[in-house]
Amino acid sequence: MDRDEILRKAKAENKNRDIYELEILNKGQRVGGRVAVAVTLALMIIEMMFFDLSMNYGYYLIIMSAAAGLWIYKAIKLRRRNDIIVAVMFTVISVYSAIMAIMNLIG
């Protein structure tokens, strides 16, 4: 197997994507997710401290559903019992948060 054949096979496996580019994209998504969670938490804390509002379950729903999505994906791909349990827990918390958010909107 010569060098050109190895490169062709590697490109075919990666669908013409550069591995470094995929790693950068993956890390960028992680950083973006963390920033989104931090902003959501900051808004939740500001509302509770300065505006004397009760718990906004909409913000909590955003954070918990992001975590649930991550753990569900991980549980499906890795099929480890611990990951499945954590995925179920975050899903239950997300459903509870959604119900509470809707109840708060209704009144």
N, C-alpha and C positions, 0 to 999 in steps of 0.2 A: 504494500500500500504506500503510495507516494504522498508527498505533502499536499498536492492539489486535491487528491481524492479525499484526504482527511478533512481539508477545509470545506469541500463540497458537502460531505456528510454532516459536519458540524453546523453548517448553515441550514441544511435541511431539517436537522433536529430542532434548531432554534427559530425556524421559520424566518430566516434572514434578520433576526433581531440580535443585536449585540448584547452579550451577557452583562456587560458593565451598564449598559443603558437600562436593562431590566432591573438590575440591583438599585440603580438610582431612582427609577420609577417606584419601586417597592418602598424604599426608604422615604421618598417624598410623600407617599400615601400615608405612611405611619406618622410622619411629622405633621401632616395636615390633619389627621385624625386627632392627634394630641392637642393641637392648637384649637380645634373645634371644641373639644371637651373642656379645655381651660377657659375659653371664652364663655361657654355655656355655664360653667360653674361660677365664673365671675359675675355674670348677669344674675344668677340665682342668689348669690350672696348679697349683691348690691340691693336687689329688690327686698330681701328679707331684712337687711340691716337699716337701710336708709329710707325705705318707703313703707316700712312696717306692714308688708304684705305677707300673707301666709305662703306656705310651700307651693311653688308653681310646678305642678307635676308634668307640665309640658316640657320643661327643661330636663327634668329627671328622665322623662321618656326618651328624649334625644340621646342622653348619655347611655342609658340602659339598653336601648335598642341597638346602638352602635356596638356595645360590648356583646350583646346577644348574637348579632350577626357575625362577629369575629369568631366567637366560640362555637356557633353552629357550623360555620365553614370548617373550622379546625376539627371538630368532632366528626364531621362527614369524611374529611380527608384522612384523618389518622385513626379513627375508630377506637380510640382509647376510652375506657370506662370513665376515668376522671374527667376528661374533656366533655363527654356526653352529659355527665352530672352537672358540670358548671354551665354548659349550654342550656340545659333545662332550667336551672336556677335563674339565669339571666332572662330567659324567655318568660318565665312566670313573673318576675319582677317587672318586665316590660309590659306585660298584659295588665298587671295591677296598676302600673303608672298610667297606661292608656285609659283604663276605666276611671281612675281618679281624675285625670285631666278632663275627660268628658263630663264627669259629674260636676267638677268645678265650673266648667263653661255653662252648664245647664242651670246651675245655681244651687 
